[in-house]
Amino acid sequence: MKVAIVVGSRSDLEQAEKVRARLASFKVPAEVHVASAHRTPERVDRIAADPEVEVFVAMAGLSAALPGTIAARTLRPVIGVPLHRGLGLDSLLSVVQMPPGVPVAAVGLDASENAALLATAILALRHPELEAALTAYRAKWREEAGVPVPPSSAPAP
């Protein structure tokens, strides 16, 4: 089990670290890569071809072609995180407007935490131990927010 976190430039590494840290809290291994769909497409190709990666999280600003470029090269899930550059609208629209046949799951602008949670939920389909970790995380989150935890979603003792 492995997640590849791919950012378009070094200036995006702070957001990538947020994803990596949340994944680490669930004991999900992740590697961070800097690769540009425009400047280093051959590097993107190598990352997308890694057979050990089960889920990709791709983050980029402006034209945000990176998630779609990866999704066009793999059948594995790709989560696109549009990054706030300027107004952020260019990035958001680039990630959510993929052409037919190039599916990318998009989260909100700079939504690194949600990208990590979605990657973990996808992995939980094949790795059942992650389901318990996600259930405990959500129960804790609800408790901290002051929302009662329904008995059916409480973590097992």
Contact map, one row per residue, 1 for C-alpha under 8 A:
1110000000000000000000000001100000000000000000000001110000000000000000000000000000000000000000000000000000000000000000000010000000000000000000000000000000000
1111000000000000000000000001111000000000000000000001111000000000000000000000000000000000000000000000000000000000000000000000000000000000000000000000000000000
1111100000000000000000000001111000000000000000000000111110000000000000000000000000000000000000000000000000000000000000100000000000000000000000000000000000000
0111110000000000000000000000011110000000000000100000101110000000000000000000000000000000000000000000000000000000000000000000000000000000000000000000000000000
0011111000000001001100000000011110000000000000000000000111100000000000000000000000000000000000000000000000000000000000000000000000000000000000000000000000000
0001111100000001000000000000000111100000000000000000000111100000000000000000000000000000000000000000000000000000000000000000000000000000000000000000000000000
0000111111011001000000000000000111110000000000000000000001110000010000000000000000000000000000000000000000000000000000000000000000000000000000000000000000000
0000011111010000000000000000000001111000000000000000000000111000010000000000000000000000000000000000000000000000000000000000000000000000000000000000000000000
0000001111111000000000000000000001110000000000000000000000010000000000000000000000000000000000000000000000000000000000000000000000000000000000000000000000000
0000001111111000000000000000000001000000000000000000000000000000000000000000000000000000000000000000000000000000000000000000000000000000000000000000000000000
0000000011111100000000000000000000000000000000000000000000000000000000000000000000000000000000000000000000000000000000000000000000000000000000000000000000000
0000001111111111000000000000000000000000000000000000000000110000000000000000000000000000000000000000000000000000000000000000000000000000000000000000000000000
0000001011111111100000000000000000000000000000000000000000000000000000000000000000000000000000000000000000000000000000000000000000000000000000000000000000000
0000000000111111110000000000000000000000000000000000000000000000000000000000000000000000000000000000000000000000000000000000000000000000000000000000000000000
0000000000011111111000000000000000000000000000000000000000000000000000000000000000000000000000000000000000000101000000000000000000000000000000000000000000000
0000111000011111111100000000000100000000000000000000000000100000000000000000000000000000000000000000000000000001000000000000000000000000000000000000000000000
0000000000001111111110000000000000000000000000000000000000000000000000000000000000000000000000000000000000000000000000000000000000000000000000000000000000000
0000000000000111111111000000000000000000000000000000000000000000000000000000000000000000000000000000000000000001100000000000000000000000000000000000000000000
0000100000000011111111100000000000000000000000000000000000000000000000000000000000000000000000000000000000000001101100000000000000000000000000000000000000000
0000100000000001111111110000011100000000000000000000000000000000000000000000000000000000000000000000000000000000000100000000000000000000000000000000000000000
0000000000000000111111111000000000000000000000000000000000000000000000000000000000000000000000000000000000000000000000000000000000000000000000000000000000000
0000000000000000011111111100000000000000000000000000000000000000000000000000000000000000000000000000000000000000100110000000000000000000000000000000000000000
0000000000000000001111111111110000000000000000000000000000000000000000000000000000000000000000000000000000000000000110010000000000000000000000000000000000000
0000000000000000000111111111110000000000000000000000000000000000000000000000000000000000000000000000000000000000000000000000000000000000000000000000000000000
0000000000000000000011111111000000000000000000000000000000000000000000000000000000000000000000000000000000000000000000000000000000000000000000000000000000000
0000000000000000000001111111000000000000000000000000000000000000000000000000000000000000000000000000000000000000000000010000000001001100000000000000000000000
0000000000000000000000111111100000000000000000000000000000000000000000000000000000000000000000000000000000000000000000000000000000000000000000000000000000000
1110000000000000000000111111110000000000000000000000000000000000000000000000000000000000000000000000000000000000000000010000000000000000000000000000000000000
1110000000000000000000110011111000000000000000000000000000000000000000000000000000000000000000000000000000000000000000000000000000000000000000000000000000000
0111100000000000000100110001111100000000000000000000000000000000000000000000000000000000000000000000000000000000000000000000000000000000000000000000000000000
0111100000000000000100000000111110000000000000000000000000000000000000000000000000000000000000000000000000000000000000000000000000000000000000000000000000000
0001111000000001000100000000011111000000000000000000000000000000000000000000000000000000000000000000000000000000000000000000000000000000000000000000000000000
0001111000000000000000000000001111100000000000000000000000000000000000000000000000000000000000000000000000000000000000000000000000000000000000000000000000000
0000011111000000000000000000000111110000000000000000000000000000000000000000000000000000000000000000000000000000000000000000000000000000000000000000000000000
0000011110000000000000000000000011111011101100000000000000000000000000000000000000000000000000000000000000000000000000000000000000000000000000000000000000000
0000001110000000000000000000000001111111101100000000000000000000010000000000000000000000000000000000000000000000000000000000000000000000000000000000000000000
0000000100000000000000000000000000111111100100000000000000000000110010000000000000000000000000000000000000000000000000000000000000000000000000000000000000000
0000000000000000000000000000000000011111100000000000000000000000000000000000000000000000000000000000000000000000000000000000000000000000000000000000000000000
0000000000000000000000000000000000111111100000000000000000000000000000000000000000000000000000000000000000000000000000000000000000000000000000000000000000000
0000000000000000000000000000000000111111111100000000000000000000000000000000000000000000000000000000000000000000000000000000000000000000000000000000000000000
0000000000000000000000000000000000111111111110000000000000000000000000000000000000000000000000000000000000000000000000000000000000000000000000000000000000000
0000000000000000000000000000000000000001111111000000000000000000000000000000000000000000000000000000000000000000000000000000000000000000000000000000000000000
0000000000000000000000000000000000110001111111100000000000000000000000000000000000000000000000000000000000000000000000000000000000000000000000000000000000000
0000000000000000000000000000000000111001111111110000000000000000000011000000000000000000000000000000000000000000000000000000000000000000000000000000000000000
0000000000000000000000000000000000000000111111111000000000000000000001001000000000000000000000000000000000000000000000000000000000000000000000000000000000000
0000000000000000000000000000000000000000011111111100000000000000000000000000000000000000000000000000000000000000000000000000000000000000000000000000000000000
0001000000000000000000000000000000000000001111111100000000000000000000000000000000000000000000000000000000000000000000000000000000000000000000000000000000000
0000000000000000000000000000000000000000000111111100000000000000000001001100000000000000000000000000000000000000000000000000000000000000000000000000000000000
0000000000000000000000000000000000000000000011111110000000000000000000001100000000000000000000000000000000000000000000000000000000000000000000000000000000000
0000000000000000000000000000000000000000000001111111100000000000000000000000000000000000000000000000000000000000000000000000000000000000000000000000000000000
0000000000000000000000000000000000000000000000001111110000000000000000000000000000000000000000000000000000000000000000000000000000000000000000000000000000000
1100000000000000000000000000000000000000000000000111110000000000000000000000000000000000000000000000000000000000000000000000000000000000000000000000000000000
1111000000000000000000000000000000000000000000000111111100000000000000000000000000000000000000000000000000000000000000000000000000000000000000000000000000000
1110000000000000000000000000000000000000000000000011111100000000000000000001100000000000000000000000000000000000000000000010000000000000000000000000000000000
0111000000000000000000000000000000000000000000000000111110000000000000000001111000000000000000000000000000000000000000100110000000000000000000000000000000000
0011110000000000000000000000000000000000000000000000111111000000000000000001111000000000000000000000000000000000000000100000000000000000000000000000000000000
0011110000000000000000000000000000000000000000000000001111100000001000000000011110000000000000000000000000000000001100100000000000000000000000000000000000000
0000111000000000000000000000000000000000000000000000000111110000011001000000011110000000000000000000000000000000000000000000000000000000000000000000000000000
0000111100010001000000000000000000000000000000000000000011111001011000000000000111100000000000000000000000000000000000000000000000000000000000000000000000000
0000001110010000000000000000000000000000000000000000000001111111111000000000000011100000001000000000000000000000000000000000000000000000000000000000000000000
0000000100000000000000000000000000000000000000000000000000111111000000000000000001111001011000000000000000000000000000000000000000000000000000000000000000000
0000000000000000000000000000000000000000000000000000000000011111000000000000000000101001011000000000000000000000000000000000000000000000000000000000000000000
0000000000000000000000000000000000000000000000000000000000011111100000000000000000000000011001000000000000000000000000000000000000000000000000000000000000000
0000000000000000000000000000000000000000000000000000000000111111111000000000000001000000011101100000000000000000000000000000000000000000000000000000000000000
0000000000000000000000000000000000001000000000000000000000010011111110000000000000000000000001100000000000000000000000000000000000000000000000000000000000000
0000001100000000000000000000000000011000000000000000000001110001111111000000000000000000000000000000000000000000000000000000000000000000000000000000000000000
0000000000000000000000000000000000000000000000000000000011110001111111100000011110000000000000100000000100000000000000000000000000000000000000000000000000000
0000000000000000000000000000000000000000000000000000000000000000111111110000000000000000000000100100011100000000000000000000000000000000000000000000000000000
0000000000000000000000000000000000001000000100000000000000000000111111111000000000000000000000000000000000000000000000000000000000000000000000000000000000000
0000000000000000000000000000000000000000000110010000000001000000011111111100010000000000000000000000000000000000000000000000000000000000000000000000000000000
0000000000000000000000000000000000000000000000000000000000000000001111111111110000000000000000000000011100000000000000000000000000000000000000000000000000000
0000000000000000000000000000000000000000000000000000000000000000000111111110000000000000000000000000110000000000000000000000000000000000000000000000000000000
0000000000000000000000000000000000000000000010011000000000000000000011111110000000000000000000000000000000000000000000000000000000000000000000000000000000000
0000000000000000000000000000000000000000000000011000000000000000000001111111000000000000000000000000000000000000000000000000000000000000000000000000000000000
0000000000000000000000000000000000000000000000000000000000000000000000111111100000000000000000000000000000000000000000000000000000000000000000000000000000000
0000000000000000000000000000000000000000000000000000011100000000000000100111110000000000000000000000000000000000000000000000000000000000000000000000000000000
0000000000000000000000000000000000000000000000000000011100000000000000100011111000000000000000000000000110000000000000000000000000000000000000000000000000000
0000000000000000000000000000000000000000000000000000001111000000001001100001111100000000000000000000001110000000000000000000000000000000000000000000000000000
0000000000000000000000000000000000000000000000000000001111000000001000000000111110000000000000000000000111100000001001100000000000000000000000000000000000000
0000000000000000000000000000000000000000000000000000000011100000001000000000011111000000000000100000000111100000001000000000000000000000000000000000000000000
0000000000000000000000000000000000000000000000000000000011110000001000000000001111100000000000100000000001111111001000000000000000000000000000000000000000000
0000000000000000000000000000000000000000000000000000000000111001000000000000000111110001001101100000000001111110000000000000000000000000000000000000000000000
0000000000000000000000000000000000000000000000000000000000111100000000000000000011111001001100000000000000001100000000000000000000000000000000000000000000000
0000000000000000000000000000000000000000000000000000000000001000000000000000000001111111101000000000000000001100000000000000000000000000000000000000000000000
0000000000000000000000000000000000000000000000000000000000001100000000000000000000111111001000000000000000000000000000000000000000000000000000000000000000000
0000000000000000000000000000000000000000000000000000000000000000000000000000000000011111000000000000000000000000000000000000000000000000000000000000000000000
0000000000000000000000000000000000000000000000000000000000000000000000000000000000011111110000000000000000000000000000000000000000000000000000000000000000000
0000000000000000000000000000000000000000000000000000000000001100000000000000000001111111111100000000000000001000000000000000000000000000000000000000000000000
0000000000000000000000000000000000000000000000000000000000000000000000000000000000010011111110000000000000000000000000000000000000000000000000000000000000000
0000000000000000000000000000000000000000000000000000000000001111000000000000000000000011111111000000000000000000000000000000000000000000000000000000000000000
0000000000000000000000000000000000000000000000000000000000011111000000000000000001111001111111100000000000000000000000000000000000000000000000000000000000000
0000000000000000000000000000000000000000000000000000000000000001000000000000000001100001111111110000000000011000000000000000000000000000000000000000000000000
0000000000000000000000000000000000000000000000000000000000000000000000000000000000000000111111111000000000000000000000000000000000000000000000000000000000000
0000000000000000000000000000000000000000000000000000000000000011100000000000000001000000011111111100000000000000000000000000000000000000000000000000000000000
0000000000000000000000000000000000000000000000000000000000000001101100000000000111000000001111111100000101000000000000000000000000000000000000000000000000000
0000000000000000000000000000000000000000000000000000000000000000000000000000000000000000000111111100000111000000000000000000000000000000000000000000000000000
0000000000000000000000000000000000000000000000000000000000000000000000000000000000000000000011111110000000000000000000000000000000000000000000000000000000000
0000000000000000000000000000000000000000000000000000000000000000000100000000000000000000000001111111011100000000000000000000000000000000000000000000000000000
0000000000000000000000000000000000000000000000000000000000000000000000000000000000000000000000001111111000000000000000000000000000000000000000000000000000000
0000000000000000000000000000000000000000000000000000000000000000000000000000000000000000000000000111111000000000000000000000000000000000000000000000000000000
0000000000000000000000000000000000000000000000000000000000000000000000010000000000000000000000000011111000000000000000000000000000000000000000000000000000000
0000000000000000000000000000000000000000000000000000000000000000000100110000000000000000000000000111111100000000000000000000000000000000000000000000000000000
0000000000000000000000000000000000000000000000000000000000000000000100100000010000000000000000000111111110000000000000000000000000000000000000000000000000000
0000000000000000000000000000000000000000000000000000000000000000001100100000111100000000000000110100011111000000000000000000000000000000000000000000000000000
0000000000000000000000000000000000000000000000000000000000000000000000000000111100000000000000010000001111100000000000000000000000000000000000000000000000000
0000000000000000000000000000000000000000000000000000000000000000000000000000001111000000000000110000000111110000000000000000000000000000000000000000000000000
0000000000000000000000000000000000000000000000000000000000000000000000000000001111000000000000000000000011111010011000000000000000000000000000000000000000000
0000000000000000000000000000000000000000000000000000000000000000000000000000000011000000000100000000000001111110000000000000000000000000000000000000000000000
0000000000000000000000000000000000000000000000000000000000000000000000000000000011110001000100000000000000111110000000000000000000000000000000000000000000000
0000000000000010000000000000000000000000000000000000000000000000000000000000000011110000000000000000000000011111000000000000000000000000000000000000000000000
0000000000000000000000000000000000000000000000000000000000000000000000000000000011000000000000000000000000111111111000000000000000000000000000000000000000000
0000000000000011011000000000000000000000000000000000000000000000000000000000000010000000000000000000000000000111111100000000000000000000000000000000000000000
0000000000000000011001000000000000000000000000000000000000000000000000000000000000000000000000000000000000000011111110000000000000000000000000000000000000000
0000000000000000000000000000000000000000000000000000000000000000000000000000000000000000000000000000000000100011111111000000000000000000000000000000000000000
0000000000000000001000000000000000000000000000000000000010000000000000000000001110000000000000000000000000100011111111100000000000000000000000000000000000000
0000000000000000001101100000000000000000000000000000000010000000000000000000000000000000000000000000000000000001111111110000000000000000000000000000000000000
0000000000000000000001100000000000000000000000000000000000000000000000000000000000000000000000000000000000000000111111111000000000000000000000000000000000000
0000000000000000000000000000000000000000000000000000000000000000000000000000001000000000000000000000000000000000011111111100000000000000000000000000000000000
0010000000000000000000000000000000000000000000000000001110000000000000000000001000000000000000000000000000000000001111111110000000000000000000000000000000000
0000000000000000000000100101000000000000000000000000000000000000000000000000000000000000000000000000000000000000000111111111000001000100000000000000000000000
0000000000000000000000000000000000000000000000000000000000000000000000000000000000000000000000000000000000000000000011111111100001100100000000000000000000000
0000000000000000000000000000000000000000000000000000001000000000000000000000000000000000000000000000000000000000000001111111110000000000000000000000000000000
1000000000000000000000000000000000000000000000000000011000000000000000000000000000000000000000000000000000000000000000111111111001000000000000000000000000000
0000000000000000000000000000000000000000000000000000000000000000000000000000000000000000000000000000000000000000000000011111111111100000000000000000000000000
0000000000000000000000000000000000000000000000000000000000000000000000000000000000000000000000000000000000000000000000001111111100000000000000000000000000000
0000000000000000000000000000000000000000000000000000000000000000000000000000000000000000000000000000000000000000000000000111111100000000000000000000000000000
0000000000000000000000000000000000000000000000000000000000000000000000000000000000000000000000000000000000000000000000000011111111100000000000000000000000000
0000000000000000000000000000000000000000000000000000000000000000000000000000000000000000000000000000000000000000000000000001111111110000000000000000000000000
0000000000000000000000000000000000000000000000000000000000000000000000000000000000000000000000000000000000000000000000000001001111111000000000000000000000000
0000000000000000000000000100000000000000000000000000000000000000000000000000000000000000000000000000000000000000000000011011001111111100000000000000000000000
0000000000000000000000000000000000000000000000000000000000000000000000000000000000000000000000000000000000000000000000001001001111111110000000000000000000000
0000000000000000000000000000000000000000000000000000000000000000000000000000000000000000000000000000000000000000000000000000000111111111000000000000000000110
0000000000000000000000000100000000000000000000000000000000000000000000000000000000000000000000000000000000000000000000000000000011111111100000000000000000000
0000000000000000000000000100000000000000000000000000000000000000000000000000000000000000000000000000000000000000000000011000000001111111110000000000000000000
0000000000000000000000000000000000000000000000000000000000000000000000000000000000000000000000000000000000000000000000000000000000111111111000000000000011100
0000000000000000000000000000000000000000000000000000000000000000000000000000000000000000000000000000000000000000000000000000000000011111111100000000000001100
0000000000000000000000000000000000000000000000000000000000000000000000000000000000000000000000000000000000000000000000000000000000001111111110000000000000000
0000000000000000000000000000000000000000000000000000000000000000000000000000000000000000000000000000000000000000000000000000000000000111111111000000000000000
0000000000000000000000000000000000000000000000000000000000000000000000000000000000000000000000000000000000000000000000000000000000000011111111100000100011100
0000000000000000000000000000000000000000000000000000000000000000000000000000000000000000000000000000000000000000000000000000000000000001111111110000000000000
0000000000000000000000000000000000000000000000000000000000000000000000000000000000000000000000000000000000000000000000000000000000000000111111111000000000000
0000000000000000000000000000000000000000000000000000000000000000000000000000000000000000000000000000000000000000000000000000000000000000011111111111100000000
0000000000000000000000000000000000000000000000000000000000000000000000000000000000000000000000000000000000000000000000000000000000000000001111111111100000000
0000000000000000000000000000000000000000000000000000000000000000000000000000000000000000000000000000000000000000000000000000000000000000000111111110000000000
0000000000000000000000000000000000000000000000000000000000000000000000000000000000000000000000000000000000000000000000000000000000000000000011111110000000000
0000000000000000000000000000000000000000000000000000000000000000000000000000000000000000000000000000000000000000000000000000000000000000000001111111000000000
0000000000000000000000000000000000000000000000000000000000000000000000000000000000000000000000000000000000000000000000000000000000000000000001111111100000000
0000000000000000000000000000000000000000000000000000000000000000000000000000000000000000000000000000000000000000000000000000000000000000000001100111110000000
0000000000000000000000000000000000000000000000000000000000000000000000000000000000000000000000000000000000000000000000000000000000000000001001100011111011000
0000000000000000000000000000000000000000000000000000000000000000000000000000000000000000000000000000000000000000000000000000000000000000000000000001111111000
0000000000000000000000000000000000000000000000000000000000000000000000000000000000000000000000000000000000000000000000000000000000000000000000000000111111000
0000000000000000000000000000000000000000000000000000000000000000000000000000000000000000000000000000000000000000000000000000000000000000000000000000011111000
0000000000000000000000000000000000000000000000000000000000000000000000000000000000000000000000000000000000000000000000000000000000000010001000000000111111100
0000000000000000000000000000000000000000000000000000000000000000000000000000000000000000000000000000000000000000000000000000000000000011001000000000111111110
0000000000000000000000000000000000000000000000000000000000000000000000000000000000000000000000000000000000000000000000000000000000010011001000000000000011111
0000000000000000000000000000000000000000000000000000000000000000000000000000000000000000000000000000000000000000000000000000000000010000000000000000000001111
0000000000000000000000000000000000000000000000000000000000000000000000000000000000000000000000000000000000000000000000000000000000000000000000000000000000111
